[in-house]
């Protein structure tokens, strides 16, 4: 391609020789390395970052590799929650022991791409790159996960995942996502995505539904149709009242159907009439997306309650 | 020349020889390079190296249509490490090149006509420096409105001095006033398939002391590439040599002259070897694609469903340059009615220029697009008549002796009805109801959103045909040399092994004819006589034919002295497993003894019977031979999400003769899968002439999960008497037919018209449930 930004800074004929790569073994070392070299870019699985480097869109002056930080590659339990290391790979999250804890996150991890990507890509990377197609993101939004951010000098602060994805709070210089705290709900959870193909692919739309029987709540998030996961809160509250929580969580099929439509209408609202009262209908592709979201939400809740 | 470069290419031949058990025609001989390819040691063009090489990068246009007001290379030239920058001003020879019509500039000079058109090229001592220097070439553009709708091309300002109409074929056959009781109409759109070879383009140019240049390329047509390069460099063809390296996949004209020609220019200018390895993005921008096509059809049939007349308008989007669009149009028009008997046909075909990405040869070009349309018409007709779609096709199936709309009589075997019956009568795949529900592979895939209650199964049919070899008077000739020495045979032929299996076939032919088990096929370069492009099955036919003739001549030289000595003709002697025996068993010796240290050589040519161009009404005997195929597709469709999974494709094909069963099955499976890509996912989308996602994430190739079970139900071995061994080319016709079959099955599952490929999910949704 003809136009490449960043060409001006070039002074030597072998621009890659001076690159520094740091491989810290603890989170605080990583934060210190980032603080010492503000131009450095942290890299975990590299599934997005290295593609950008290879295509010349990104030329990091230095890299801080997070792959050797063993403390963030596993998980631990903390008063009713799981504290997930940001370095957990999709492949690890897809395994049955993890699926027994957080089924929807495991399903999203298994659907996240071909094995090569799942072996390398991490939970923290999925959050940090914040791609609209990130399969873990609607699940984390539905779970109302909290991010534990490591900062300089051993500082730790917490921000809700939705705040970061919405840009309400940002990572500051030198900060890294250390852990993700997720409630253990001990109830069915479902993640579904529509890709338009049988093999692994980017989601056109995805839906995560988690049940919270202790609070008699249903939480739902829709991914891939907007820059961040969308929460249809009214639809969640409405449908939670229709579930017979004491009687094996029964629901009438009409309510499932209506829930799907409710979620779709909340995420892709009807067109607003113009001043003269005329309504421009959505184009067919948007109508299809809306039907897809409705079907996914209906199926996801149906499976969670079955 | 550079020794390093040469060793890289000959290393391909150093792969360990396979077990000599299967040999000869009809055996499943494995490819000699299979082991090296699976182990990753096979050297492809991107693996080449030469001492002191420079790296090239090409500056490509970011606009689909613009006037170039100035090109300033001074900044790029001044960058440290940059050794040369070339633009249109540095082309010493012909500034234009092209297949058939020289209409494409080596470098754009005044206007750019498509996104990714080369403007300048740089050689530097590091690939990154070269890329950055290319980016530092300052080009000022006056951006022009792109013509991206081929229907607008007729009226638009000419994009090229030659005008926007590349070719128009108004085919007229039969009675224009004929009309049927039943009429069905349809409008169809076919997307842009990219050949997406597994390895992107790469090459190395090495200057020669005599002022010439050697190009090490993954070329599929080395002599044409050499001639074009020589014309561009202003050199005699003898001073340019193309050496063919390992070819990483080719289902099309895989090479992009946009980098080949600059590579040699840079080598000549710097006096150093110059290498380029294209990124996937450049690969998508640079090489040619399948023609996006718009088709309008009207079929007339009588009350019994017999076709009376077909009217069609076919519009191919050629992109900015002619390339092979004329050939694609001829195939599209000639096969517009498919393998059916149609007494009256009126087909208008146009290929027009636009500012969309360039189109060119991709296997089954022209024939694939019309197949999707005429098969959709047959489904429509069957629905209107209330007849089974397979039955309707059988009633109209073509056979040997029938006449094409071009007036050409089909003289080769055309067992169309037999093929269709074979796939129709093959047992349908069972529904998965006996296996646990969580093991079902539903549309959407494992972990997908598929729900059994929303899945409908559909069965559909496709019948397709392609022509083999170049059409309309193209001189299809190939030359091969066979030599035998010390019990080892060597084949020299400039037919490029692209993975289609030519070298394996050549070994089999020589084994069969000479009884020598150890056969080597020499690497290809342009010092050998031309063998032509590797497309339309021509190497099986003409190069295989040339190898056979040369081997037979060597056989005669070998046996003549023996026959003379024993007073019998050579026909009474036979060679098996390296032993020569006479019919009566009196004579028994070995090939090595008979050779007696001598080296025997023979060179032969194969040239099929000539063809003629289509005339002004689209009539003429334009094709050497044709191949046919029938496919029955079974699909599962999630009718709420519109996701489609192809469950099974059952195929019957007219192959003439099976020369290597394993290789033939692999070719058919590959072709069918490429067709599934066209049907469901492969479409290189552009918006106002700009390619939106030139990467393999945005461009979805079928994966193992997308590929269906492929059942080769029947291979009809009715020999084609004019073809060497009676064999027909097998790769292209499954590509042509499987998209139509998949679309037909989706139509059956959903009741939707499905008039656009690839099938978008919204076209496979059933609303109002």
Interface residues (C-beta under 8 A of the other chain):
Chain A: X1 X2 X3 X4 X7 X10 X11 X12 X13 X14 X15 X16 X54 X55 X56 X107 X110 X111 X114 X192 X193 X194 X195 X196 X197 X198 X199 X200 X201 X202 X204 X284 X285 X287 X288 X291 X292 X295 X296 X299
Chain B: X59 X60 X61 X62 X79 X80 X81 X119 X124 X125 X126 X128 X129 X131 X132 X134 X135 X136 X137 X139 X279 X281 X282 X285 X441 X443 X444 X445 X446 X447 X448 X449 X451 X454 X640 X641 X642 X643 X645 X680 X681 X697 X700 X702 X703 X704 X705 X706 X760 X761 X762 X765 X767
